[in-house]
């Protein structure tokens, strides 16, 4: 008998999920047409979610929606830079037609796949009340976080501090060339740049799709990425603890209570922020691969590892240590057969990640690691690795650490593997940033092994214990690693703290439900009220997180920078104020430092990625900056000599910022004031014989 013809009923087209998808799709059109800021929002949704969604939906997605969202973000932030890397290897640039075609195909494929997935079959059982209210609460916390992040940049025209200046240059190069910014020419004489650029090509893609100006793109996208950390940590908390309350509580800590990562705004630490945003997705994929043995999950692990390698190598190390902690806890009690079954997948994922980023690994090995090893610079020490206790115990960290320890103890008491894994992860992070601690931990382990070996008459175990006993501080001193200073760990602790606090809160609620059944109807509403109240309190306390010291661009400078970009020739050469920075680098002292990435104008103090140039070039730049930094009364001739030697055509000065002030040049022959407003003065140099 023939099968009856397939018919499409109205219910297939009128499910709630599909109605929502249509509403969102139709809402995108006016958002994209109204202004560049609206296009940036649409572009971020497309670039940060769609590639990961298309990959993850093929992995038998059995994760909760929050966990899936974390995977989408991690995979998307990996796939975009991987595409740029291999296009660069092939010698291809992503021109405007190719970019818009790729965006259109990506949007179309995403809409079709989402439409197919949103069938809302009637045979699916209703979702439990717990997950529903936890999901709604997490959404409210994220919305409040996003509002708060935008409130923090109200009135701000440029990102604060040092890092955004070279981030802007790399983004400009990637946007102009359509390629990975491995060469900074013609702006700086730097080739084969060994600086992670995965974040920059993603933002360059958003810049090109939106048409928003570069500083605003950095600020807005940075705050959205910052807020998204609350969602990804919530997704990981839900995946690890398997209890709904863990998600909104973890989101609350990251988004509204902890000073980090909100304070990243003051530093412009966008690359580390992007790397941290990817860690939850990596951990979720790794856990799924260990427990489900699906080949697709090993591919997801490989993609996330490869992406982290391009986005932030320090966060790659953090991710590997998190994988080690989760793997150790999972392996406990597993039969050897299960361990052997997972080994090929682990090796394949690592090998695939290495192969996917082989060009980048070869570059940083030849340009950074081998030269540093030859110069004996891999080991750190001194103030670079010193623990900043003021940063560690900044409010409200003492309370958060106490709550996290309480959550960890409760998890251990309840024999929750997630708590053990997170504690091991923190321990591994502390050891990685402070290797000297191994000098105390290894002898203790050696003593235990030696005693057990002697008692059990196991000579190999006893010998291993004796060797470990020799690795003690009296005989072996382990150095700090230059790559992992303590401050990087301190400002990243919000992630494990939030996960432990979220899990602890969920376990406490579970305990109350078990021991106080009469209170059960009131626990969920009461918990929701408490979480929202804490969220409002945190939002009010953290509306201002910017350290005024980090605001290099003064209120009157955006207009001056726009004037310089429009009214000076492209080959203009600007003398700008400088300030000390790291031992081998100098930085700008005011908004004049932005002239290179913003307007393409040469400046005497370039973005700090100049340190990757040839040694003689780096020494020359430092000498120019030191001449400015060391200026004092009676040293005018040194400044005039610098102006002549470097062919300076313009001088950019801000009242009260830096050693050079307008009085040094005002009224002096050879200098003509061409701009003066709101404390900013720009001089044109008209006589190469200035100062004579």
N, C-alpha and C positions, 0 to 999 in steps of 0.2 A: 504494500500500500504506500502511495507517495506521501511524503511529508507535507503537512499543510503549509501554505505560503506564509512567509514571515510578514507580519504587519507591524507598523509603527503606531503605537497609540499615543494619545496626548500625554499620558503619564510619563512616557520616555523623555518627553521634551520639557516637562513641567515639574521636575523634581526641585526641592529647595536648593540643593547644591548647584544645579545648573542655572536656576534663576539668579543665584548669587554671582555665579561666574559671569553671566551676561551683564548683570548690573556693574560689576567691576570692570569688565571689558569696555562697556559703553562709557563709564566714568573716566577711563584712561584718556579718551579722545579729548575732552575739554581740558583735562589737566595738562596734556602734552601741548595744547595749543595756546593756553593762557600765557605762560611765561617760561623762561628757562628753568626756574626753580621747580615748576611742575614737571617739566621734561626730565629733570634730574631724578625726581622721585620715581617716575615711570621707568627710566633707564636703570635705576638701582634695583627695582623689583625684577626687571628682566635679566640683568647681568648677574645679580647675586643669587637668584633663586632658580631661574629656568634651566640652566645647564645641569645643575645638581638634581633638580626634579626629574629631568628626562633620564638621567643615569640611575637614580635611586629607585624609580618606579619599576625598573627591570630586575631589582634584587629581591623580589618577593617581599614587598614592604609589609612587615608585620609589626613595626614599631608604632608607638603612639605618635600622634600628629606633631607634638612638640619635638620629639626625638627626630622625626623625619625632617622637620624644618632645620634642625641643627645639621643634619646630613646634607641637605640642599645647599646651605651656606658654605660648609666646608668643601664640598665637591666643586661648587661654582668658583670659589676663590682659588681652587687648584686648577681647574680646567682652563680658565682664561689665561693665566700666565704660561701654562704648558703650551697652549696654542701659539702664543707669541714666541716662545722659545723655539719651537720647531719651524715656524715660519721664518724666523731669523736664521736658523741653520740652513734652510733652503734658499736663503737670500731673497725672500719675498717680504714685501711691506703690505700692511693691511690699509689699503687706500680707502677713501670715502665711499666709493661704490661698493667695494667688498664689505665694508663695515655695515652699511645700511642693508645690504642684501642678507648678511649673516643675522642681523637683528630681526629682519622680517621673517626669515625662515625659523629662527628660534622662537619668536612670538607665535607664529602660526602652529608650529609643532607643539608648543606648550598648551595652547588653547585646545587643539584637537585632543591631545592626550588627557588633559584635565577634564574635558567634556566626556570622554569615554570612561574615565574613572569615577565620575560623579553620577553613578547610576542609581544610588540610594535604593538598592533592591529591598522590597518589602519583607523578605524573609530574614533580614538582619535583626537581631534582637536589640532592644533599646540599650543605650549606653548607661552605665551605672550613674547614680547621682553624684558619687564622689568624684570621678573623673570630670563630670560636667561642671560642677562648681569650681573645682580646682583649675580647669581650663579657663573658665570665665574670669576667675580671680587673677590668674597669670596674665591674661589679656589686659585686664585693668591696670595691673602693675606695670606692664610694658608701656601702655599708653601714657601713664603718669610719668614713667621714666623718659619717654621720648619728648613729652612736653617740657620736662625739666631740663633735658639736654639742650633743647632749643632756647629755653630761657637763659641758660648759661652763656650763650654767645650773642645775646641781644646787645646791639650797639657795637659789636666787634666786627671790624672790616677785614682784618688779617689774622691768621693763626698766630698765637704767641710763640716766642722763644726761638731756638736755633734750628731744630730739625725740619720744620716746615719749609725753610728756605731751600734746602737741597731736595726735599721731597718735591717742591714745586718745579725745580729745574728738571728733575728726572721725568716728571709728568709732562712738562712742556716738550721735552725731547721726544718722548714716546708718542705724544699726540701729533707732533709735526711730522715725524718720520713714519709713523705706523709700525714701528718696530720696537723691540726691547731696547732700553737705553743703555746699551753696553758701550757706546761711544758718545761722549758729551760734546764733541765738536759740532759746530764751530764755537760753542760757548766757552768750553774749557778744553785744554789739550790733554784729554784723558781718553785712553782707548782700553778696551777690555776691562770695564769697570767691575771690580769684585765686590760690589755692594748689592745686597738683595733688592730686587726690583719687581717682585711679583705683585705687591700692593700697587706700585706706581702704574703698571700697564692697565690694571683694572680701573683705577681712577682716571687714567688718560682716556679709556674707552667711554666712561661716563661723561667726561668733559666734552668729548667730540659729539656724543649723542645729544647732550643737553644744550650746548651752546652757552652755558653759564661761565662767568669769568673764573679764572684759576683760583684766586684766594677764596672766593665764595664756595667753589666746588670742594676745596679742601675742608673748609669749616663745616659745611652742611653734611657732606658725606661722612666726615669724621665723627660727627655727633650721632648720626644714624647708626654707624658701625658700633659706636660706644653703647648706644641703647640696645642694639641687637645682642650684645653680650649677655644681657639679662635673660633673653629668650633661649639662647643656646645653652647657658648653664642650667636653666630650668629643664630643658630637654634632656640633658645628661643626668640631672638629679632624678628625673622621673624614670629614666632608663636604668639607672644603677639601683635605686631604692625600691622601685616598683610600688610606690605609694603616692597617691595624688598630691598630698599636701607638700611633699618635698619640692615640687616644681614652683609654686608661687612663693614659698619662703626663700628658696635659693634666688629667684628673680628679685625679690624684695631686697635681699642683702646686696646683690651686685648692682641693682639699678638705683636704689634710693638710700641705703644705709651706709655702706662702705664708701669711704672717700675715693678709693680706687674701684673702677677705672675712670670715674668722672674727672679726677685730677689730671688724667693724661692730657686733657685739653691744654693745661698750662705748659706742658712740655712739647706738645705736638707729636706724641709718640704713636703715630698712626700705624707704623709697620708692626710694632709689637702688639698693638691693639688688634690688628687684622689676624696676626698669628694666634693670639689667645682666642679669637672668635672661631678659629678652626679646630682647636683642641677637642671640644666636646664632640664634634662630628667624627673625628678620628677615633675617640674612645668608644663611641657608640658602634661604629663599624667594626672595630677590633673585638668588642664584646660579642657582637652578633656572629662574627667569623668563628670565634672560639666555641660558641654554644650551638651554632646551627650548621657549621661545616659547609656553607654554600660558597661556591666558587666566586659568585658575584661579590660577596662581602670581602673576599681577599683582594679583589680588584679595587673596591672602594678604599680599603686600607692603603693599597699602593698609591692610588691617586692622591689621597690626603697627605701621605708622607712626602710625595713628590712636590705637591703644592706648598707644603710648609717649608721645604728646602728652598723654594724660590721666594717665599714671602718673608720668612724670618728664621734663620738657622738656630738661634737660641730657643725659639719656641718649638722647633723640630726636636731639639734635645729634650725639652720639657715633655713633648708628646711621646718620645721613645721611653722616657722614664715612667710615664703614666701607663703605657702599654706593658712595661715590665712589671709594674705593681699589680695591674689587673691580671696579667698572665700568671704571676706567682700565686695569687689567691685562687684563681680558677684551677690551677694545676694541683693545688693541695687536695689530696684524697682521690685524684683521678687515677685510673689504672694506666699502666704503661702503654696499653694499646691505644687509648685515647690520646695520649701525648704524642705517640708516633704518628697517629693519623693527622694531627694538626701540623706537624713539623713541615711537610711539603708545602702547605699553604703559607706558613710563616716565611719560609725561605723564598717562595715564589713572589710573595708580596714585597719583601725587601729587595729582591733582585729586580723586580719590575720598577720599583721606585727609583733605584739606582740607574737603571737603563733609561727611564723617562727623563731624568735630569742629568744624564751623562755629560752633555756639553757644559752645563753650569758647574758640575763637580770638577771637571777638568780645568775650567777657568779659575775657580777659587783655589784649587790646589796649587796651580802654577803661579797665580798672581798674589795669593795671600798666605796660604798655609806653609808652603815650602820656604818662601822668603822669611816668614816669621820664625820658622824653626831654625833656619840657618843663622839668623841673627839672635837666637835665644830669646825671642819675644813672646813665645806661647805661654810662658808662665807669667802670672800677674803678681800683684802684691801692693803693699803700701796703701795710700789713700784710695786707689782705684778699687780695691776689693774690700775696703773697710766697711764694717756694718754700720749703717746710719741708724742709730737707735731712735732718733727723733722721727725718722721716716717710718720705722717699724712700729712704733707705739703711738703714732698719730691717731687722734680721736676719730672713730670710736674703736680702734683696733684691739685695745685691751678687752673690751666687752665682747667683741667678735671672737677673739681667741678663746676666751672663757666659755662662750656658748659652743664653739666648735669642739673644744675638749669635752664638754658635757655631752655633746652629740656623739663623739667618738666612744666615750665610755659606755653610753647607753647602747650603742651599736655592738660593741664587744660583748656586753652583758647579754644582749639578745642574739649573739652569734650571727650578726649580719656581715656578710662578706664585703659589702660595699664600704663599711667603716674601716675594716682592716686594710683594704686596698688603698683607700685615701690616705690613711696614716703612713703606709709604706711609701706612697708617692711623695708625701711631704718629706719623709726621712731621706729618700733618694735625692730629692732636690737639695736638701741641706748638705748632704755629702758631696754632691756634684759642685756646689758653689763653695764648699769648704773641705777640700780633699784632706786637709791635715787631720780632720776628725777620724779618718780611717786609722791613723796611728794609734788611736785609743780603742777603736772598735775591733780591729783585727786581732790584737793580742788577747783580748777577752775571749773572742771566738776561738782563737788558737788554744787557749788554756782548756776550754771545754772539750775541744777536739782531742787534745793530747791526753787528758784524763780518760776520756771515753775509749780512746785507742788503746791505752795501757790496760784498762779494765777488761776490754773485750778481746785483748790480744790481737788487735788489728794494726799491724805495723804501718801500713800506708796512711791510715787515719792519724796515727800518732805522729808520723813524720810530717804530715801536712800541718798538724797543730803546732809542731815545733817550728816550722817555717813561719807560720803566722805570728808566733811569739817573737820572732826576730824583727818583725815589721812594727817596731814600737818607736815612739818619739825620740828615744835616746839614741837609736841607730839610724832611723830613716826619717827624713823630713820631706813631706809631700808639699809641693807648692800650690798656690792658687792657680786657677786656669784663667787666662786673659779673657776667654770667650764668655765666662759665666761669673760676673761680679755679683756680690751679694745684693746690691740694689735691684738688679733685675728680678731676683727671687722675691724680695720684700714687696715690690709693687705688683707682683703677680699672685700674692697669697690670697687675694680676695676670692679666687676661683675655688681652691680646696676648702677655704673657710666657709664659703656659701654652700658648697655641697654637703659638708658635715653638719652645718646648722640646719639646712633643709631636711636632711635625713633624720637628725635628732628630733626636730619638731614633729615629723611624721610618725616616728616611733613613740614619742610621748603621747600624741593623740591616740595612737593605737592602744597604748597601755591604758589610757583613760577609758576608752571604749570597752576594753576587756574587764576592767576593775570597777567601773562605775556605769553599769548599763542604763541606769535611770537618767543619766546625763546625756546619753547618746543623741537624742533628738536636738539638743541645744549646742552640741559641740561644734558642728560644722558652721552654723550661723555665727557663733561666738568667735570662732577662729577667723572667719572671713572678716568680721568687724575689726578684730585686733590687727590682722595683717594690713587692712586698708588704712587703719589709723596710723600704724607705724610707717606706712608708705607716705601718707600726707605729711607726717612729722619729718621724715627723711627728705622729702622733696622741698619742704620749707627750709630745712637746714643747709641744703646743698645747692641752692639756687646760684650761689656765687662760689666758684671753686678756682677762679683764676688768681694766681699770685701776681700782684701788680708788677713785681720785679721782672717778670717774663714778658711784659708787653713792650716789645721793641719798637713797634710802629705807633707813634703818637696820633691823637685824633686829627690833627691837621695834615698828616702826611699822605693819606690816600689821594687827596687833590693834587699835592705836589708830585707824587709819583705818576699820576695820570698826565699831568702837564709835561713831565720829562719824557714820557713815552710818546706824546704827540708832537712836542715842539723841539726835540733835539734830534739830530741825524742818527741813523742807525749805527754809525761808526763812532759815536761819542764815547769818550772815556772819562769815567767819573772817579774822582777822589772822594772816598767816604771815610767816616770815622770807623775805628776798629777797637777791639777789646781782646784781652787774653781769653783763651779757651783751654783746650786740652794741651798737653805738653808739646805736641807736634802740630798744632793747628791754632788759627786765630779766627775770630768771628767778627761780624759787623756789630755796630753799636746802636743802630737806629734803622728806620725804614729805607735808607739809602741802600742797605744790603739787599733789598728786594729788587733792585733795578735790573739785575741780570735775569733772574727767572721770570720777572713780570714783563719787562720791556725789551729784553735782549741786549741791554747796554752793558758794556764792560765796566767792571768796578774794581777798585784797588783791593778790596776784600771780597773775594768770591765765596760762593757757598762752600762749606767745609769739605765737600767731596773732592776739592782740589788736591787733597792729600794723597789721592790715588794717581796723581800725575808723576812725571819723572822727578827724581830727587832734586835735580837742579832747579826745576820749576817750583817745586814745593818750597825750597829754601829761598827762592826769589820772592815768592808771595809773602812768606813769613817776614822777610827783611822789610818789605814795603809796609806791612802792618805794624811791625815793631817800630819803624820810624814814626808812624802816626801815634802809636800807643805811648811812646817815650817822649813825645813833644812836651816842651815846657818853655817858659819865657827865656829868650836868648837863643832858641834853637830854630828860629824862623828859616834860616838859610837851608837847613836840612830838608824842610818841607818844600821850599822852592826848588831845590835840586831834584827832589823826587818828582815834582810836577814836570820839570823839563825832561828828565830822563825817561819818564813813562809816557810822554806825549799827552798828558792830561788836558782835556778840553773843558771839563765842567767840574765843579765842586759842590757837593750836596751836604748841607749842614743843618743840624737841628739845635735849637737853643737848649743849652744845658746837657746835651748828650755828646759825650766823647771829648777828647782833648782839644780838637780843632773847633774853633768858634768863629762866627762871622766877623768879629772884630779884627782878626788876623788879616783879612783880605779886603775889608770895606775901605774904600778910598785909596787903595794902593794901586799904582799904575800896573796895567796888564790884567786887572780883574774887573769885570763888569757884572753887577748884580742883574740877573735876568728874571729872578722869581723871588718874592718875599711875601709870605702870608702865613699866618697861624703858627709862627715860630719856626718856619722852614725857610731857609735861604739857599738859593742856587746861584752860583757865580759861573760865568763863562770866562775862560782863559783866552785872552786875545793877543798875548805877547809871549813868545817862547823865551824871552829874556826876563821873565818875571823875577822880582827880587833884586834886580840890579839897579 
